[in-house]
Amino acid sequence: MDYPALLAILQQHANPERAVPMQAYMKHRFVYFGIGKPELARLCRPFFKDAAKQPVD
């Protein structure tokens, strides 16, 4: 999987205003991009689809 490309896509679609309450909900233990589940699934689908075809080490 091309992790740098996935990270770049997520950073492009980040919503800092939505990230604040998401981080507060998790007591600021994790950093969030502020991307909702439906959009996150849509953005990640091509990467995970290709990764599913790769052999497991």
PDB file with SEQRES, HELIX, SHEET and CRYST1 records, atoms N, CA, C and O in Angstrom:
SEQRES   1 A   57  MET ASP TYR PRO ALA LEU LEU ALA ILE LEU GLN GLN HIS          
SEQRES   2 A   57  ALA ASN PRO GLU ARG ALA VAL PRO MET GLN ALA TYR MET          
SEQRES   3 A   57  LYS HIS ARG PHE VAL TYR PHE GLY ILE GLY LYS PRO GLU          
SEQRES   4 A   57  LEU ALA ARG LEU CYS ARG PRO PHE PHE LYS ASP ALA ALA          
SEQRES   5 A   57  LYS GLN PRO VAL ASP                                          
HELIX    1 AA1 TYR A    3  GLN A   12  1                                  10    
HELIX    2 AA2 PRO A   16  TYR A   25  1                                  10    
HELIX    3 AA3 LYS A   37  ALA A   52  1                                  16    
CRYST1    1.000    1.000    1.000  90.00  90.00  90.00 P 1           1          
ATOM      1  N   MET A   1       0.845  -1.171   0.000  1.00  0.00           N  
ATOM      2  CA  MET A   1       0.000   0.000   0.000  1.00  0.00           C  
ATOM      3  C   MET A   1       0.892   1.236   0.000  1.00  0.00           C  
ATOM      4  O   MET A   1       1.939   1.263   0.647  1.00  0.00           O  
ATOM      5  N   ASP A   2       0.474   2.226  -0.712  1.00  0.00           N  
ATOM      6  CA  ASP A   2       1.219   3.481  -0.818  1.00  0.00           C  
ATOM      7  C   ASP A   2       0.780   4.417   0.315  1.00  0.00           C  
ATOM      8  O   ASP A   2      -0.082   5.276   0.127  1.00  0.00           O  
ATOM      9  N   TYR A   3       1.384   4.237   1.488  1.00  0.00           N  
ATOM     10  CA  TYR A   3       0.999   5.011   2.665  1.00  0.00           C  
ATOM     11  C   TYR A   3       1.211   6.514   2.509  1.00  0.00           C  
ATOM     12  O   TYR A   3       0.350   7.287   2.931  1.00  0.00           O  
ATOM     13  N   PRO A   4       2.324   6.961   1.918  1.00  0.00           N  
ATOM     14  CA  PRO A   4       2.481   8.409   1.740  1.00  0.00           C  
ATOM     15  C   PRO A   4       1.381   9.026   0.872  1.00  0.00           C  
ATOM     16  O   PRO A   4       0.935  10.141   1.143  1.00  0.00           O  
ATOM     17  N   ALA A   5       0.944   8.316  -0.158  1.00  0.00           N  
ATOM     18  CA  ALA A   5      -0.126   8.828  -1.015  1.00  0.00           C  
ATOM     19  C   ALA A   5      -1.451   8.877  -0.250  1.00  0.00           C  
ATOM     20  O   ALA A   5      -2.209   9.837  -0.382  1.00  0.00           O  
ATOM     21  N   LEU A   6      -1.727   7.858   0.538  1.00  0.00           N  
ATOM     22  CA  LEU A   6      -2.946   7.842   1.347  1.00  0.00           C  
ATOM     23  C   LEU A   6      -2.933   8.987   2.358  1.00  0.00           C  
ATOM     24  O   LEU A   6      -3.939   9.676   2.529  1.00  0.00           O  
ATOM     25  N   LEU A   7      -1.820   9.188   3.012  1.00  0.00           N  
ATOM     26  CA  LEU A   7      -1.696  10.282   3.975  1.00  0.00           C  
ATOM     27  C   LEU A   7      -1.888  11.633   3.292  1.00  0.00           C  
ATOM     28  O   LEU A   7      -2.531  12.523   3.849  1.00  0.00           O  
ATOM     29  N   ALA A   8      -1.337  11.791   2.094  1.00  0.00           N  
ATOM     30  CA  ALA A   8      -1.494  13.050   1.354  1.00  0.00           C  
ATOM     31  C   ALA A   8      -2.959  13.308   1.003  1.00  0.00           C  
ATOM     32  O   ALA A   8      -3.430  14.441   1.101  1.00  0.00           O  
ATOM     33  N   ILE A   9      -3.676  12.268   0.597  1.00  0.00           N  
ATOM     34  CA  ILE A   9      -5.103  12.409   0.270  1.00  0.00           C  
ATOM     35  C   ILE A   9      -5.885  12.823   1.517  1.00  0.00           C  
ATOM     36  O   ILE A   9      -6.722  13.724   1.457  1.00  0.00           O  
ATOM     37  N   LEU A  10      -5.614  12.173   2.633  1.00  0.00           N  
ATOM     38  CA  LEU A  10      -6.329  12.493   3.873  1.00  0.00           C  
ATOM     39  C   LEU A  10      -6.025  13.918   4.341  1.00  0.00           C  
ATOM     40  O   LEU A  10      -6.913  14.616   4.832  1.00  0.00           O  
ATOM     41  N   GLN A  11      -4.794  14.340   4.192  1.00  0.00           N  
ATOM     42  CA  GLN A  11      -4.433  15.707   4.590  1.00  0.00           C  
ATOM     43  C   GLN A  11      -5.114  16.741   3.696  1.00  0.00           C  
ATOM     44  O   GLN A  11      -5.482  17.816   4.170  1.00  0.00           O  
ATOM     45  N   GLN A  12      -5.286  16.434   2.417  1.00  0.00           N  
ATOM     46  CA  GLN A  12      -5.960  17.354   1.501  1.00  0.00           C  
ATOM     47  C   GLN A  12      -7.430  17.533   1.869  1.00  0.00           C  
ATOM     48  O   GLN A  12      -7.992  18.612   1.680  1.00  0.00           O  
ATOM     49  N   HIS A  13      -8.052  16.483   2.392  1.00  0.00           N  
ATOM     50  CA  HIS A  13      -9.476  16.525   2.708  1.00  0.00           C  
ATOM     51  C   HIS A  13      -9.739  16.792   4.191  1.00  0.00           C  
ATOM     52  O   HIS A  13     -10.880  16.691   4.642  1.00  0.00           O  
ATOM     53  N   ALA A  14      -8.705  17.128   4.944  1.00  0.00           N  
ATOM     54  CA  ALA A  14      -8.841  17.359   6.380  1.00  0.00           C  
ATOM     55  C   ALA A  14      -9.755  18.549   6.657  1.00  0.00           C  
ATOM     56  O   ALA A  14      -9.775  19.527   5.908  1.00  0.00           O  
ATOM     57  N   ASN A  15     -10.501  18.445   7.734  1.00  0.00           N  
ATOM     58  CA  ASN A  15     -11.384  19.515   8.179  1.00  0.00           C  
ATOM     59  C   ASN A  15     -11.039  19.807   9.643  1.00  0.00           C  
ATOM     60  O   ASN A  15     -11.557  19.141  10.540  1.00  0.00           O  
ATOM     61  N   PRO A  16     -10.171  20.794   9.894  1.00  0.00           N  
ATOM     62  CA  PRO A  16      -9.718  21.067  11.259  1.00  0.00           C  
ATOM     63  C   PRO A  16     -10.854  21.422  12.221  1.00  0.00           C  
ATOM     64  O   PRO A  16     -10.756  21.154  13.419  1.00  0.00           O  
ATOM     65  N   GLU A  17     -11.926  22.019  11.708  1.00  0.00           N  
ATOM     66  CA  GLU A  17     -13.047  22.378  12.584  1.00  0.00           C  
ATOM     67  C   GLU A  17     -13.749  21.130  13.120  1.00  0.00           C  
ATOM     68  O   GLU A  17     -14.176  21.106  14.274  1.00  0.00           O  
ATOM     69  N   ARG A  18     -13.869  20.107  12.298  1.00  0.00           N  
ATOM     70  CA  ARG A  18     -14.489  18.859  12.750  1.00  0.00           C  
ATOM     71  C   ARG A  18     -13.524  18.021  13.567  1.00  0.00           C  
ATOM     72  O   ARG A  18     -13.952  17.193  14.371  1.00  0.00           O  
ATOM     73  N   ALA A  19     -12.224  18.224  13.373  1.00  0.00           N  
ATOM     74  CA  ALA A  19     -11.228  17.432  14.090  1.00  0.00           C  
ATOM     75  C   ALA A  19     -11.227  17.748  15.587  1.00  0.00           C  
ATOM     76  O   ALA A  19     -10.971  16.862  16.402  1.00  0.00           O  
ATOM     77  N   VAL A  20     -11.506  18.982  15.952  1.00  0.00           N  
ATOM     78  CA  VAL A  20     -11.455  19.388  17.365  1.00  0.00           C  
ATOM     79  C   VAL A  20     -12.421  18.567  18.222  1.00  0.00           C  
ATOM     80  O   VAL A  20     -11.991  17.995  19.223  1.00  0.00           O  
ATOM     81  N   PRO A  21     -13.713  18.485  17.870  1.00  0.00           N  
ATOM     82  CA  PRO A  21     -14.594  17.664  18.715  1.00  0.00           C  
ATOM     83  C   PRO A  21     -14.280  16.167  18.660  1.00  0.00           C  
ATOM     84  O   PRO A  21     -14.511  15.450  19.634  1.00  0.00           O  
ATOM     85  N   MET A  22     -13.756  15.694  17.532  1.00  0.00           N  
ATOM     86  CA  MET A  22     -13.380  14.286  17.441  1.00  0.00           C  
ATOM     87  C   MET A  22     -12.247  13.979  18.410  1.00  0.00           C  
ATOM     88  O   MET A  22     -12.264  12.951  19.087  1.00  0.00           O  
ATOM     89  N   GLN A  23     -11.265  14.870  18.476  1.00  0.00           N  
ATOM     90  CA  GLN A  23     -10.144  14.678  19.394  1.00  0.00           C  
ATOM     91  C   GLN A  23     -10.603  14.798  20.838  1.00  0.00           C  
ATOM     92  O   GLN A  23     -10.136  14.053  21.701  1.00  0.00           O  
ATOM     93  N   ALA A  24     -11.513  15.728  21.111  1.00  0.00           N  
ATOM     94  CA  ALA A  24     -12.018  15.899  22.474  1.00  0.00           C  
ATOM     95  C   ALA A  24     -12.778  14.653  22.918  1.00  0.00           C  
ATOM     96  O   ALA A  24     -12.666  14.240  24.072  1.00  0.00           O  
ATOM     97  N   TYR A  25     -13.547  14.052  22.019  1.00  0.00           N  
ATOM     98  CA  TYR A  25     -14.297  12.840  22.347  1.00  0.00           C  
ATOM     99  C   TYR A  25     -13.358  11.719  22.782  1.00  0.00           C  
ATOM    100  O   TYR A  25     -13.694  10.934  23.668  1.00  0.00           O  
ATOM    101  N   MET A  26     -12.189  11.646  22.162  1.00  0.00           N  
ATOM    102  CA  MET A  26     -11.208  10.619  22.501  1.00  0.00           C  
ATOM    103  C   MET A  26     -10.192  11.126  23.527  1.00  0.00           C  
ATOM    104  O   MET A  26      -9.107  10.562  23.670  1.00  0.00           O  
ATOM    105  N   LYS A  27     -10.555  12.191  24.234  1.00  0.00           N  
ATOM    106  CA  LYS A  27      -9.739  12.777  25.307  1.00  0.00           C  
ATOM    107  C   LYS A  27      -8.342  13.158  24.829  1.00  0.00           C  
ATOM    108  O   LYS A  27      -7.371  13.046  25.577  1.00  0.00           O  
ATOM    109  N   HIS A  28      -8.249  13.605  23.586  1.00  0.00           N  
ATOM    110  CA  HIS A  28      -7.015  14.116  22.981  1.00  0.00           C  
ATOM    111  C   HIS A  28      -5.882  13.081  22.967  1.00  0.00           C  
ATOM    112  O   HIS A  28      -4.705  13.440  23.017  1.00  0.00           O  
ATOM    113  N   ARG A  29      -6.243  11.813  22.901  1.00  0.00           N  
ATOM    114  CA  ARG A  29      -5.224  10.758  22.829  1.00  0.00           C  
ATOM    115  C   ARG A  29      -4.776  10.492  21.396  1.00  0.00           C  
ATOM    116  O   ARG A  29      -3.708   9.926  21.168  1.00  0.00           O  
ATOM    117  N   PHE A  30      -5.605  10.907  20.425  1.00  0.00           N  
ATOM    118  CA  PHE A  30      -5.308  10.646  19.022  1.00  0.00           C  
ATOM    119  C   PHE A  30      -5.507  11.916  18.210  1.00  0.00           C  
ATOM    120  O   PHE A  30      -6.279  12.797  18.588  1.00  0.00           O  
ATOM    121  N   VAL A  31      -4.809  11.996  17.102  1.00  0.00           N  
ATOM    122  CA  VAL A  31      -4.962  13.121  16.181  1.00  0.00           C  
ATOM    123  C   VAL A  31      -5.942  12.688  15.091  1.00  0.00           C  
ATOM    124  O   VAL A  31      -5.838  11.587  14.550  1.00  0.00           O  
ATOM    125  N   TYR A  32      -6.889  13.564  14.778  1.00  0.00           N  
ATOM    126  CA  TYR A  32      -7.894  13.268  13.760  1.00  0.00           C  
ATOM    127  C   TYR A  32      -7.792  14.270  12.620  1.00  0.00           C  
ATOM    128  O   TYR A  32      -7.346  15.402  12.812  1.00  0.00           O  
ATOM    129  N   PHE A  33      -8.207  13.848  11.445  1.00  0.00           N  
ATOM    130  CA  PHE A  33      -8.253  14.728  10.287  1.00  0.00           C  
ATOM    131  C   PHE A  33      -9.584  15.458  10.190  1.00  0.00           C  
ATOM    132  O   PHE A  33      -9.704  16.428   9.441  1.00  0.00           O  
ATOM    133  N   GLY A  34     -10.572  15.011  10.930  1.00  0.00           N  
ATOM    134  CA  GLY A  34     -11.888  15.633  10.858  1.00  0.00           C  
ATOM    135  C   GLY A  34     -12.685  15.181   9.649  1.00  0.00           C  
ATOM    136  O   GLY A  34     -13.528  15.919   9.138  1.00  0.00           O  
ATOM    137  N   ILE A  35     -12.418  13.974   9.198  1.00  0.00           N  
ATOM    138  CA  ILE A  35     -13.118  13.415   8.039  1.00  0.00           C  
ATOM    139  C   ILE A  35     -14.153  12.423   8.563  1.00  0.00           C  
ATOM    140  O   ILE A  35     -13.824  11.523   9.337  1.00  0.00           O  
ATOM    141  N   GLY A  36     -15.395  12.592   8.140  1.00  0.00           N  
ATOM    142  CA  GLY A  36     -16.465  11.692   8.558  1.00  0.00           C  
ATOM    143  C   GLY A  36     -16.317  10.311   7.944  1.00  0.00           C  
ATOM    144  O   GLY A  36     -15.620  10.135   6.944  1.00  0.00           O  
ATOM    145  N   LYS A  37     -16.976   9.338   8.548  1.00  0.00           N  
ATOM    146  CA  LYS A  37     -16.861   7.946   8.118  1.00  0.00           C  
ATOM    147  C   LYS A  37     -17.217   7.710   6.652  1.00  0.00           C  
ATOM    148  O   LYS A  37     -16.463   7.022   5.965  1.00  0.00           O  
ATOM    149  N   PRO A  38     -18.327   8.244   6.135  1.00  0.00           N  
ATOM    150  CA  PRO A  38     -18.630   7.971   4.721  1.00  0.00           C  
ATOM    151  C   PRO A  38     -17.552   8.496   3.768  1.00  0.00           C  
ATOM    152  O   PRO A  38     -17.162   7.814   2.820  1.00  0.00           O  
ATOM    153  N   GLU A  39     -17.082   9.705   4.030  1.00  0.00           N  
ATOM    154  CA  GLU A  39     -16.044  10.279   3.162  1.00  0.00           C  
ATOM    155  C   GLU A  39     -14.720   9.550   3.350  1.00  0.00           C  
ATOM    156  O   GLU A  39     -13.997   9.326   2.380  1.00  0.00           O  
ATOM    157  N   LEU A  40     -14.394   9.176   4.582  1.00  0.00           N  
ATOM    158  CA  LEU A  40     -13.156   8.451   4.852  1.00  0.00           C  
ATOM    159  C   LEU A  40     -13.152   7.115   4.117  1.00  0.00           C  
ATOM    160  O   LEU A  40     -12.141   6.729   3.529  1.00  0.00           O  
ATOM    161  N   ALA A  41     -14.271   6.417   4.150  1.00  0.00           N  
ATOM    162  CA  ALA A  41     -14.373   5.136   3.441  1.00  0.00           C  
ATOM    163  C   ALA A  41     -14.204   5.336   1.936  1.00  0.00           C  
ATOM    164  O   ALA A  41     -13.531   4.545   1.274  1.00  0.00           O  
ATOM    165  N   ARG A  42     -14.810   6.387   1.400  1.00  0.00           N  
ATOM    166  CA  ARG A  42     -14.701   6.663  -0.037  1.00  0.00           C  
ATOM    167  C   ARG A  42     -13.256   6.971  -0.422  1.00  0.00           C  
ATOM    168  O   ARG A  42     -12.790   6.529  -1.472  1.00  0.00           O  
ATOM    169  N   LEU A  43     -12.542   7.726   0.418  1.00  0.00           N  
ATOM    170  CA  LEU A  43     -11.164   8.095   0.110  1.00  0.00           C  
ATOM    171  C   LEU A  43     -10.207   6.904   0.231  1.00  0.00           C  
ATOM    172  O   LEU A  43      -9.251   6.793  -0.538  1.00  0.00           O  
ATOM    173  N   CYS A  44     -10.462   6.023   1.187  1.00  0.00           N  
ATOM    174  CA  CYS A  44      -9.554   4.897   1.440  1.00  0.00           C  
ATOM    175  C   CYS A  44      -9.821   3.687   0.550  1.00  0.00           C  
ATOM    176  O   CYS A  44      -8.940   2.849   0.363  1.00  0.00           O  
ATOM    177  N   ARG A  45     -11.029   3.592   0.002  1.00  0.00           N  
ATOM    178  CA  ARG A  45     -11.428   2.407  -0.760  1.00  0.00           C  
ATOM    179  C   ARG A  45     -10.418   1.998  -1.831  1.00  0.00           C  
ATOM    180  O   ARG A  45     -10.060   0.821  -1.885  1.00  0.00           O  
ATOM    181  N   PRO A  46      -9.936   2.914  -2.691  1.00  0.00           N  
ATOM    182  CA  PRO A  46      -8.989   2.462  -3.730  1.00  0.00           C  
ATOM    183  C   PRO A  46      -7.687   1.906  -3.153  1.00  0.00           C  
ATOM    184  O   PRO A  46      -7.108   0.976  -3.714  1.00  0.00           O  
ATOM    185  N   PHE A  47      -7.230   2.465  -2.046  1.00  0.00           N  
ATOM    186  CA  PHE A  47      -5.984   1.995  -1.443  1.00  0.00           C  
ATOM    187  C   PHE A  47      -6.169   0.608  -0.822  1.00  0.00           C  
ATOM    188  O   PHE A  47      -5.317  -0.267  -0.975  1.00  0.00           O  
ATOM    189  N   PHE A  48      -7.280   0.418  -0.126  1.00  0.00           N  
ATOM    190  CA  PHE A  48      -7.522  -0.870   0.523  1.00  0.00           C  
ATOM    191  C   PHE A  48      -7.860  -1.936  -0.510  1.00  0.00           C  
ATOM    192  O   PHE A  48      -7.534  -3.108  -0.320  1.00  0.00           O  
ATOM    193  N   LYS A  49      -8.502  -1.546  -1.587  1.00  0.00           N  
ATOM    194  CA  LYS A  49      -8.842  -2.513  -2.629  1.00  0.00           C  
ATOM    195  C   LYS A  49      -7.564  -3.079  -3.248  1.00  0.00           C  
ATOM    196  O   LYS A  49      -7.458  -4.284  -3.473  1.00  0.00           O  
ATOM    197  N   ASP A  50      -6.595  -2.202  -3.521  1.00  0.00           N  
ATOM    198  CA  ASP A  50      -5.311  -2.654  -4.068  1.00  0.00           C  
ATOM    199  C   ASP A  50      -4.522  -3.468  -3.043  1.00  0.00           C  
ATOM    200  O   ASP A  50      -3.857  -4.442  -3.397  1.00  0.00           O  
ATOM    201  N   ALA A  51      -4.598  -3.067  -1.775  1.00  0.00           N  
ATOM    202  CA  ALA A  51      -3.863  -3.764  -0.728  1.00  0.00           C  
ATOM    203  C   ALA A  51      -4.399  -5.177  -0.521  1.00  0.00           C  
ATOM    204  O   ALA A  51      -3.642  -6.080  -0.166  1.00  0.00           O  
ATOM    205  N   ALA A  52      -5.691  -5.375  -0.738  1.00  0.00           N  
ATOM    206  CA  ALA A  52      -6.284  -6.703  -0.561  1.00  0.00           C  
ATOM    207  C   ALA A  52      -5.730  -7.704  -1.561  1.00  0.00           C  
ATOM    208  O   ALA A  52      -5.741  -8.910  -1.312  1.00  0.00           O  
ATOM    209  N   LYS A  53      -5.253  -7.212  -2.676  1.00  0.00           N  
ATOM    210  CA  LYS A  53      -4.701  -8.088  -3.720  1.00  0.00           C  
ATOM    211  C   LYS A  53      -3.258  -8.470  -3.448  1.00  0.00           C  
ATOM    212  O   LYS A  53      -2.742  -9.384  -4.092  1.00  0.00           O  
ATOM    213  N   GLN A  54      -2.588  -7.801  -2.514  1.00  0.00           N  
ATOM    214  CA  GLN A  54      -1.186  -8.046  -2.216  1.00  0.00           C  
ATOM    215  C   GLN A  54      -1.051  -9.277  -1.305  1.00  0.00           C  
ATOM    216  O   GLN A  54      -1.912  -9.519  -0.460  1.00  0.00           O  
ATOM    217  N   PRO A  55       0.011 -10.039  -1.475  1.00  0.00           N  
ATOM    218  CA  PRO A  55       0.231 -11.185  -0.585  1.00  0.00           C  
ATOM    219  C   PRO A  55       0.581 -10.715   0.826  1.00  0.00           C  
ATOM    220  O   PRO A  55       1.171  -9.650   1.008  1.00  0.00           O  
ATOM    221  N   VAL A  56       0.217 -11.508   1.802  1.00  0.00           N  
ATOM    222  CA  VAL A  56       0.493 -11.188   3.199  1.00  0.00           C  
ATOM    223  C   VAL A  56       1.838 -11.800   3.576  1.00  0.00           C  
ATOM    224  O   VAL A  56       2.114 -12.962   3.279  1.00  0.00           O  
ATOM    225  N   ASP A  57       2.657 -11.004   4.228  1.00  0.00           N  
ATOM    226  CA  ASP A  57       3.990 -11.502   4.660  1.00  0.00           C  
ATOM    227  C   ASP A  57       3.868 -12.381   5.893  1.00  0.00           C  
ATOM    228  O   ASP A  57       4.874 -12.884   6.394  1.00  0.00           O  
TER     229      ASP A  57                                                      
END                                                                             
